């Protein structure tokens, strides 16, 4: 396999000039660059990133650990990250913790062994000490969407209180008074914030009430089961609106109502959360609270690249992105 | 930062024994392993994979390029791959070509520079020469779901002809006679195979007919637009069943029919393809042709690890997995 010295010989320059051409092309004249490029093409020379990593002590790749790769919300975040990294010729190593602390630890082990430049993580387990160790060993860390109140790491968060408030305000504005909040578990930070903001909005409105139907997970099956429970109530106690803590739950709720022969939104309105593509393409298009998922990914990646470029800086940056109400047929839009 | 020699000194063994403990633990006695592990924990030693890669000449990571990370089918395939690799402590670098040859080339460049052990690819562009070069430079390649008739690379494919046949046979068995096949572009291998098998099944059945409604892409919007065109036809010319070339198209078709006030399956039946989770959780649960996506991922990963373990072998393995009919409400199930 061709080495730098072979390229140098073929181009009639020194190995140091080839190295400059590869790493600091602005230091090399255009004619020399052209000659070196021709030699690289002829010889089929490929940079050996393992050797460069060893010298630099780190790996250009960025690791990312997401909670659930089956939820399009996280796929959208990852695409936002990827779009920024691809421009920088940095590969993204995507790990799916599937909300399991043991899988999360496996990926952190790998990232530590690979001495990556940076890690983006939506934490599941109690990993703060692990993240501090990573940072102390030269891997920059940015928190995404969870534990974002930790002061020592830069983070990108979403304003879940605002999201809970605007969803409920929209239901109240369209005449709904008995709102069921469906999601869980209640210990999940996102669920807590959205629910408490929803409660406050309902309390500020005389004559409205909010029920919390807690689910174990946040998938369509959970939404379906929760709504089946609500439909078993006497008609007068049924809600007239469902606020689902994510769109998967909302899709399950829509299915349960449709299969029970009820009309959405005439009998019961539904609003979801995240605005994944499947919300707009549901049989009855779903209103939702749009999370700027792709933007969160690109902001997280840009923040991480900033930390990598200046690891000694004491500036820690916390960005909070605002959600947006999207009104569609399922709430009468 | 702690080195192997520091660990060896602390554990009172030779550096070679530490190296054996890390790479071939079965060669080291349990007591020595425990001592070495304790030293590793005390000193906070971390393996330097860049150094190991440099010695080995390759990178333990596996690269994978998928067509569309927004389609849960590919996410399921990637999870199947990831489950196998995680067991082997190999990270997965996931790249999304988004069906753009230029993005595909970017990822192949990165994978080549990183000297990865292996690459899984669902090709978009004309990349056979690139893949040959990768292979000649020590990166094993397995083709997934496309170009699987190329003899020189191992591959994992799905039997699309069988899928097209069983979908149409089911529609015929349940009394449908005017079937619209919705999908495209027609040049896509999967579309070609499913369509030709569907045509053959219809031809073998007297009195049935099949219309091909070609779409530019395979998302929900394309399905919606195609069905709106069909609904603009005089009632007698409308189909009584839609066979959508994937579930995203089927979800769009379901939405168009629902919003037009038609009943699924009473007026028009729908069957999709892939059986993504969103098929089962649609407002009217969708019949579909289940692709063993997760299994395809794990078979592809296992095949690739086999090639990596024995790169000189002349055995090329082609695996074809069979799809399965899943009957739900949208075809009267």
Interface residues (C-beta under 8 A of the other chain):
Chain A: X1 X44 X46 X47 X48 X49 X50 X51 X53 X54 X57 X59 X61 X63 X69 X70 X72 X75 X76 X78 X79 X82 X86 X89 X91 X92 X93 X94 X95 X96 X103 X106 X107 X109 X110 X111 X112 X113 X114 X115 X133 X137 X219 X220 X221 X224 X248 X251 X252 X254 X255 X258 X259 X277 X278 X280 X281 X282 X283 X284 X285 X329
Chain B: X1 X44 X46 X47 X48 X49 X50 X51 X53 X54 X57 X58 X59 X61 X63 X69 X70 X72 X75 X76 X78 X79 X82 X86 X89 X91 X92 X93 X94 X95 X96 X103 X106 X107 X109 X110 X111 X112 X113 X114 X115 X133 X137 X219 X220 X221 X224 X248 X251 X252 X254 X255 X258 X259 X277 X278 X280 X281 X282 X283 X284 X285 X329
